[in-house]
Amino acid sequence: MTSRLVKEAVTLSLTQSGPQADQMIQQLEVLIDDADRTMTAKTEKAVVTARGARSFALGLSLIATLLSLGLAAFLARGIT
């Protein structure tokens, strides 16, 4: 009697938990895909921002170099 009840309980548990587990797995896969897309978009944005910052720093250093050369030429002309 008890083993039959255990078998029925296991069968009932499997028939109910199986579809619920499949549904949970599908929902988790959707959430993981959304997280992957968000992470990819944020990574691409960070790369673009880093490239822009590098270009800005390079431009700023070139301007500073030209200004320092101009100042040096101006001061050297005054000495000679």
Helices and strands as residue ranges (DSSP letters): H 2-79
